[in-house]
């Protein structure tokens, strides 16, 4: 019997500004290259809208396009609502057929998170201690669809919550608010930091320290990003202004070769010298 397929599924909308759009395609290619290295055999799925332009030579295993009647500018005004609706549509289309990791584009994989799938959880979340806003970050979510209907109902519940939020939260943070709400809005003090199992609403959760599987370097005293090589983290997340260091990290720490190339996807080409 063949093993179920494994997939990294990244929601991404193409920014209207062409320079910004091309920069994000560079980020996406770096993320892809790190997945190919750390997770041999895993598929890479791009989740987007039919209003978004996607480079033909991007090299994903699947480009899933959800139908949208909005212009792309309006979609960016409710980005989190578009994200959760697209997760839901992706599952409804039958693509959540094996261990799947929902991710942001600004990540670098350094270890294989599929080794975490042991049949003991339906949803894996990364958490931080002493969070100022939300303990969970939606940049890395592990979904095990083995228990029929659980993943479907979970993604539907998130989408329904976000759909009912005020416009500012449909635009930003709504996904993280919904993820936390479904677990009763827990707080994790500075003394915690271990892997934990919880259950709520018929869902078995595995809570993983973000330091291990969704690491973001600390900001300095002026809230500015600082370059930091962290080879111990399974996944490094260059969220916010940390994106400025993603190319340097990919090049200096992971050894990827990155160059502007008019013939490459979005005007960039990313190659891994270690790839066979």
Order of alpha helices (4+ residues) and beta strands (2+ residues): beta-alpha-beta-beta-alpha-alpha-beta-beta-beta-beta-alpha-alpha-alpha-beta-beta-alpha-beta-alpha-beta-beta
